[in-house]
Amino acid sequence: MPPAKKRKTAAAARAAKAAAKVETPPAAEVVEQTSSTNEEKPQEEQPEKPTDSTPLEESATTTTTTTTTSSTTTTAEASSAVDAAEKAKERMARFRALQARAKVSSDQNLAETTKESQRLATDPSALVALNRRRDIATHKLLKAETEEAGEDFERKRAWDWTAEESERWDKRMKKKAAHRDNNAFQDYRQESNKVYKRQVRDLAPDLERYEKDKMAAIEKAAASGGLEIIETEDGELIAVDKDGSFYSTADSTSFAENKPDKAAVDRLVGDLQKAEDVRMRKRRERMAQNGDDGDVTYINEKNKQFNQKLARFYNKYTAEIRDSFERGTMI
């Protein structure tokens, strides 16, 4: 059984209160003691100040570092966002440029295709004939208007040309009329002469090679002593042929020593090939006119007529044999 509780009497309460008053000093005494203690020990508190400021500096440094880190992170994020935006803008600009280029190419291809289709659909011979008819109509209209006005048509038309151009035109017309009257075959010599004139007219002189060969010949003649170079008072150079071997005469054979270059040989081969192509084309045209555009089965005109006569009578009987023979040849 637990002990009974000790009851608190009035006398005990008064005694406890009195003891508390004795143990607790007055507030003034506490303040005086505190001030006196501070005055007595000023030197002891001064060394403690640096110790108290160190945590503040550390906290300030930590705060600055944290702020700097956060600002650096924010700046990096902002710069990365700006770089991404710039890259996206550049990609979009390149994409727009490619789109514009593709559109321009498509438009050009469409235009060229349209021109090509129009060119293929247009007959060149019909276009030439149309232009010729237009020129003739313009000429007739101008002539009629000039005659109605009582003016000389030839004189008025000559105002558009110079005297040199008029002379060249008259010469050309005269030459054209002569060729028109002389276009019939006379003999092979005349035909060869016409071909030669045409080739000479189409042949372009190589002046660069001529000057090069000329200087080489002069240097060779001067080195051998057959040619002497004299300078006049005006500074002009004159070549004097001492032995008469430099300049060509009727008895000279130096032209036989000429060696054409590869370009000249290729040009000659091209001309020969062109002449052969023209000959074969004309032959095919003649054969097509006579209905002989197939295989040649004759040796002359009489044999050709005989083969045609045989074909008229026996082709219906020999068609199967000829077909079998052709199939066997193909196999």
C-alpha positions in Angstrom: 0.0 0.0 0.0 1.6 3.3 -1.0 2.4 5.9 1.6 -0.1 8.6 2.1 0.5 11.9 0.4 1.9 14.7 2.5 -0.6 17.5 2.7 0.6 21.1 2.3 -0.4 23.4 5.1 -0.6 27.1 5.2 2.5 27.4 7.3 4.5 25.3 4.9 3.4 27.6 2.0 4.5 30.7 3.8 7.9 29.2 4.6 8.5 28.2 0.9 7.6 31.7 -0.3 10.0 33.3 2.2 12.8 31.0 1.0 12.2 32.0 -2.6 12.4 35.7 -1.8 15.7 35.1 -0.1 17.2 33.1 -2.9 16.2 35.5 -5.8 18.2 38.7 -5.8 16.6 42.0 -6.8 16.7 43.2 -10.4 18.8 46.3 -9.7 21.5 44.2 -8.1 21.6 41.9 -11.1 21.9 44.9 -13.4 24.7 46.4 -11.3 26.5 43.1 -11.2 26.3 42.7 -14.9 27.6 46.2 -15.6 30.4 45.8 -13.2 31.3 42.5 -14.7 31.4 44.2 -18.2 33.6 47.0 -16.9 36.0 44.7 -15.1 36.6 42.4 -18.1 36.7 44.5 -21.2 39.8 42.9 -22.4 38.4 39.5 -22.2 35.5 40.2 -24.6 37.6 42.0 -27.3 39.5 38.9 -28.4 36.2 37.2 -28.8 35.0 39.6 -31.6 37.0 38.1 -34.5 35.7 34.7 -33.5 32.2 36.0 -33.7 32.7 37.7 -37.1 34.1 34.6 -38.9 30.8 32.8 -39.2 29.3 36.0 -40.6 32.0 36.2 -43.3 31.6 32.5 -44.1 27.9 32.9 -44.3 28.3 36.0 -46.5 30.8 34.2 -48.8 28.5 31.2 -49.0 25.6 33.5 -49.9 27.7 35.3 -52.6 28.8 31.9 -54.0 25.3 30.6 -54.1 24.1 33.8 -55.8 27.0 33.7 -58.3 26.3 30.1 -59.1 22.6 30.7 -59.5 23.3 33.7 -61.7 25.8 31.7 -63.8 23.3 28.9 -64.2 20.6 31.4 -65.2 23.0 33.0 -67.7 24.0 29.6 -69.2 20.4 28.6 -69.5 19.5 32.0 -71.2 22.5 31.7 -73.6 21.6 28.1 -74.5 18.1 29.2 -75.2 19.3 32.0 -77.4 21.7 29.6 -79.3 18.8 27.2 -79.8 16.7 30.0 -81.2 19.4 31.2 -83.5 20.0 27.7 -84.8 16.3 27.2 -85.4 16.2 30.5 -87.2 19.2 29.6 -89.4 17.6 26.2 -90.2 14.4 27.9 -91.1 16.2 30.4 -93.4 18.1 27.6 -95.2 14.8 25.8 -95.6 13.2 28.9 -97.1 16.1 29.4 -99.4 15.9 25.8 -100.6 12.2 26.1 -101.1 12.7 29.3 -103.2 15.4 27.6 -105.2 13.2 24.6 -105.9 10.4 26.9 -107.0 12.7 28.8 -109.4 14.0 25.5 -110.8 10.5 24.2 -111.2 9.4 27.3 -113.0 12.4 27.3 -115.3 11.9 23.6 -116.1 8.3 24.3 -116.9 9.1 27.2 -119.2 11.8 25.3 -121.0 9.5 22.3 -121.4 6.8 24.5 -122.8 9.3 26.1 -125.3 10.5 22.6 -126.3 7.0 21.3 -126.9 6.1 24.4 -128.9 9.3 24.0 -131.0 8.6 20.4 -131.6 5.0 21.1 -132.5 6.1 23.8 -135.0 7.2 22.7 -138.5 10.4 24.5 -139.4 9.6 24.5 -143.1 6.2 25.9 -142.5 7.7 28.6 -140.3 10.2 29.5 -143.0 7.5 29.7 -145.7 5.4 31.9 -143.4 8.2 34.3 -142.9 8.9 34.4 -146.6 5.3 35.2 -147.4 5.3 37.9 -144.7 8.4 39.5 -146.3 6.9 39.4 -149.7 3.6 40.9 -148.5 5.6 43.7 -146.7 7.6 44.4 -149.9 4.4 44.6 -152.1 2.6 46.8 -149.6 5.6 49.2 -149.4 5.9 49.3 -153.2 2.1 50.0 -153.6 2.2 52.8 -151.1 5.3 54.4 -152.7 3.7 54.2 -156.2 0.5 55.8 -154.9 2.6 58.6 -153.5 4.3 59.2 -156.8 7.8 58.3 -155.6 10.5 56.0 -156.9 10.4 52.8 -155.0 13.9 51.7 -155.7 15.3 55.1 -154.7 13.3 55.1 -151.5 14.4 51.5 -150.6 18.0 52.4 -151.3 17.9 55.0 -148.5 18.2 52.2 -146.0 21.5 50.9 -147.4 25.0 52.3 -147.9 26.8 52.4 -151.3 29.2 49.6 -150.2 26.3 47.4 -149.0 24.4 48.0 -152.3 27.4 47.0 -154.4 28.0 43.8 -152.4 24.3 43.0 -152.8 24.4 43.5 -156.5 27.5 41.4 -156.8 25.9 38.7 -154.8 22.7 38.7 -156.9 24.7 38.6 -160.1 26.8 35.6 -158.8 23.6 33.9 -157.7 22.0 34.3 -161.1 25.2 32.9 -162.8 25.1 29.8 -160.5 21.4 29.3 -161.2 22.1 29.2 -164.9 25.1 26.9 -164.5 23.7 24.3 -162.1 23.4 21.5 -164.6 26.0 18.8 -164.7 28.7 19.4 -167.4 31.6 17.1 -166.6 33.4 15.8 -163.5 36.1 18.5 -163.7 33.5 21.2 -163.4 31.9 19.4 -160.4 35.3 19.0 -158.8 35.9 22.7 -159.3 32.6 23.6 -157.6 33.4 21.3 -154.7 36.9 22.8 -154.4 35.6 26.3 -154.3 33.0 25.4 -151.7 35.7 23.8 -149.5 38.0 26.8 -149.9 35.2 29.2 -149.0 34.5 27.2 -145.8 38.2 26.8 -144.9 39.2 29.3 -142.2 42.9 30.4 -142.3 45.1 29.6 -139.3 46.9 33.0 -139.0 48.5 32.0 -135.7 50.1 28.9 -137.1 51.2 30.9 -140.2 53.0 33.5 -138.1 54.6 30.8 -136.1 55.9 28.9 -139.2 57.0 32.2 -140.7 59.2 33.2 -137.7 60.6 29.7 -137.6 61.6 29.9 -141.3 63.2 33.3 -140.8 65.2 32.1 -137.8 66.3 29.0 -139.7 67.4 31.1 -142.7 69.2 33.7 -140.6 71.1 30.9 -138.7 72.2 29.3 -142.0 73.4 32.6 -143.4 71.0 32.7 -146.3 69.0 35.6 -144.9 70.4 38.8 -143.5 68.4 41.1 -141.2 69.1 44.8 -141.7 67.8 47.5 -139.5 67.1 50.9 -141.2 67.5 54.3 -139.6 63.8 54.4 -138.8 64.1 51.1 -136.8 62.4 49.0 -139.4 63.8 45.4 -139.9 64.3 44.3 -143.5 65.2 40.7 -144.6 67.6 40.4 -147.4 67.8 37.1 -149.3 71.4 36.5 -150.2 71.3 33.3 -152.2 67.7 33.5 -153.3 66.6 30.4 -151.4 64.3 31.9 -148.8 61.5 33.3 -151.0 59.6 30.7 -153.0 59.7 30.7 -156.8 58.2 28.6 -159.5 60.9 26.0 -159.1 60.7 25.8 -155.3 59.7 22.5 -153.7 59.8 23.6 -150.1 56.0 23.1 -149.9 56.5 19.3 -150.1 58.3 19.4 -146.7 55.2 20.7 -144.9 53.9 18.5 -142.1 50.3 19.2 -141.1 49.4 19.0 -137.4 46.9 16.6 -135.9 44.1 19.2 -136.0 44.5 19.6 -139.8 44.5 15.9 -140.3 41.4 15.5 -138.2 39.7 18.3 -140.2 40.5 16.5 -143.4 39.2 13.2 -142.1 36.0 15.0 -141.0 35.5 16.5 -144.4 35.9 13.1 -146.1 33.5 11.5 -143.7 31.0 14.3 -144.3 31.2 13.8 -148.0 30.7 10.1 -147.6 27.6 10.7 -145.4 26.2 13.0 -148.0 26.7 10.5 -150.8 25.1 7.7 -148.8 22.1 9.9 -147.8 21.5 10.9 -151.4 21.7 7.2 -152.4 19.1 6.3 -149.8 16.9 9.1 -150.9 17.0 7.8 -154.5 16.3 4.3 -153.5 13.4 5.4 -151.4 11.9 7.2 -154.3 12.1 4.1 -156.4 10.7 1.9 -153.7 14.0 0.2 -153.0 14.5 1.1 -149.3 14.9 -2.6 -148.4 17.7 -5.0 -149.2 19.5 -4.7 -152.5 18.8 -7.9 -154.6 20.1 -6.8 -158.0 23.4 -6.0 -159.7 22.2 -3.5 -162.2 19.0 -1.9 -163.5 18.1 -4.7 -165.9 18.5 -7.3 -163.2 16.3 -5.2 -161.0 13.5 -5.1 -163.5 13.8 -8.9 -164.0 13.6 -9.5 -160.2 10.5 -7.3 -160.1 8.9 -9.3 -162.9 9.6 -12.6 -161.1 8.2 -11.2 -157.8 4.9 -10.3 -159.5 4.4 -13.9 -160.7 6.0 -16.1 -158.1 6.0 -14.3 -154.8 2.7 -15.8 -153.8 4.2 -19.3 -154.2 7.6 -18.7 -152.7 6.5 -16.6 -149.7 6.5 -19.5 -147.3 9.9 -20.7 -148.5 11.4 -17.3 -148.1 9.9 -16.9 -144.6 11.3 -20.2 -143.6 14.7 -19.3 -145.0 14.7 -16.0 -143.1 13.8 -17.7 -139.9 16.6 -20.2 -140.4 19.0 -17.4 -141.1 18.0 -15.6 -137.9 18.4 -18.8 -135.9 
